[in-house]
Amino acid sequence: MRRHRNIKTVLLQASPVSGELRLRSLTHVAGENKTSAVHKEFGCAFSVDVAECYFSPRLSHERMRIASMVEPNETVVNMFAGVGCFSIVIAKHANPAKVFSIDVNPAAMQLMQENIRLNMVYGKVIPLLGDSKEIINSRLQWVADRVLMPLPEKALEYLPCALSALKASGGWIHYYGLEHSTKTESPTEKVKLKVAEKLDALGVDFEVPFVRVVRSTGPNWFQLAVDVHVM
Ligand SMILES: C[S@@+](CC[C@H](N)C(=O)[O-])C[C@H]1O[C@@H](n2cnc3c(N)ncnc32)[C@H](O)[C@@H]1O
């Protein structure tokens, strides 16, 4: 804090991210004892509370990568939207018709609404509180050009639901997975095989033009992004 004068609070992450809401325990180390802040990236501002919601600045490159793929007037469904980071970067940097943004955490939903105001993306980012499977089944079937699944722990289970949100003409699914890989294995090949096996079993016509390591999450553990084009 002496060297970096802009730092007001230091917190120690005291547990891994866990549970349905993907939260972590935090211990106050120095400075003001608070857990909320405003994070800025690519001209967007995100009000976050790291004790009550998931947030990671390490996904900023990935958020912009997805936004740069969105074509004008697309309908996007973000199945695990948190405080709205992916959705807001898309709304500000692409020109989508709508980004339906679902999260099951009421605290994340409240911050998402604040972030919609902060970034002036009313009517573009539509916040929806609840389980994404239930919301898609009840009101978002066959509407989307693109579906985001930024929750590796549930992505495989929720893949059939993501498919049901896509338009009958097809579209894109951005799948996020976690893989353990030894030095002789390729995490990108492992995740691609897992997704392909599931889609084959569901009888889907698809291709996977791109897979990347987003970040490492522990020794030999990797978070991966898989872009699936459904025909
Ligand atoms: C890893 S976070 C991703 C958050 C956000 N996309 C981001 O990059 O900041 C996963 C989010 O999914 C939410 N979640 C977990 N299960 C869910 C479900 N069944 N339906 C909707 N949201 C869910 C959690 O509350 C959490 O905010």
The ligand as an SDF file (V2000), in Angstrom:
LIG
                    3D

 27 29  0  0  0  0  0  0  0  0999 V2000
  -17.9110  -18.2760  -12.2790 C   0  0  0  0  0  0  0  0  0  0  0  0
  -19.2370  -17.1390  -11.9770 S   0  0  0  0  0  0  0  0  0  0  0  0
  -19.2240  -16.2430  -13.4960 C   0  0  0  0  0  0  0  0  0  0  0  0
  -19.6690  -14.8500  -13.3120 C   0  0  0  0  0  0  0  0  0  0  0  0
  -19.5060  -13.9010  -14.5060 C   0  0  0  0  0  0  0  0  0  0  0  0
  -19.8180  -14.5200  -15.7740 N   0  0  0  0  0  0  0  0  0  0  0  0
  -18.1610  -13.2480  -14.5260 C   0  0  0  0  0  0  0  0  0  0  0  0
  -17.3630  -13.5460  -15.4150 O   0  0  0  0  0  0  0  0  0  0  0  0
  -17.8970  -12.4320  -13.6520 O   0  0  0  0  0  0  0  0  0  0  0  0
  -20.6340  -18.1900  -12.1200 C   0  0  0  0  0  0  0  0  0  0  0  0
  -21.9610  -17.5270  -11.7420 C   0  0  0  0  0  0  0  0  0  0  0  0
  -22.9990  -18.4770  -11.9710 O   0  0  0  0  0  0  0  0  0  0  0  0
  -23.9970  -18.3150  -10.9780 C   0  0  0  0  0  0  0  0  0  0  0  0
  -24.7790  -19.5600  -10.9610 N   0  0  0  0  0  0  0  0  0  0  0  0
  -24.4830  -20.7390  -10.3720 C   0  0  0  0  0  0  0  0  0  0  0  0
  -25.4290  -21.6570  -10.6370 N   0  0  0  0  0  0  0  0  0  0  0  0
  -26.3420  -21.0370  -11.4490 C   0  0  0  0  0  0  0  0  0  0  0  0
  -27.5200  -21.4710  -12.0780 C   0  0  0  0  0  0  0  0  0  0  0  0
  -27.9570  -22.7170  -11.9500 N   0  0  0  0  0  0  0  0  0  0  0  0
  -28.2060  -20.5970  -12.8440 N   0  0  0  0  0  0  0  0  0  0  0  0
  -27.7710  -19.3100  -12.9830 C   0  0  0  0  0  0  0  0  0  0  0  0
  -26.6520  -18.8480  -12.3820 N   0  0  0  0  0  0  0  0  0  0  0  0
  -25.9350  -19.7010  -11.6370 C   0  0  0  0  0  0  0  0  0  0  0  0
  -23.2360  -17.9700   -9.7100 C   0  0  0  0  0  0  0  0  0  0  0  0
  -24.0410  -17.2610   -8.8110 O   0  0  0  0  0  0  0  0  0  0  0  0
  -22.0680  -17.1120  -10.2830 C   0  0  0  0  0  0  0  0  0  0  0  0
  -22.3680  -15.7400  -10.2320 O   0  0  0  0  0  0  0  0  0  0  0  0
  1  2  1  0
  2  3  1  0
  2 10  1  0
  3  4  1  0
  4  5  1  0
  5  6  1  0
  5  7  1  0
  7  8  2  0
  7  9  1  0
 10 11  1  0
 11 12  1  0
 11 26  1  0
 12 13  1  0
 13 14  1  0
 13 24  1  0
 14 15  1  0
 14 23  1  0
 15 16  2  0
 16 17  1  0
 17 18  1  0
 17 23  2  0
 18 19  1  0
 18 20  2  0
 20 21  1  0
 21 22  2  0
 22 23  1  0
 24 25  1  0
 24 26  1  0
 26 27  1  0
M  CHG  2   2   1   9  -1
M  END
$$$$
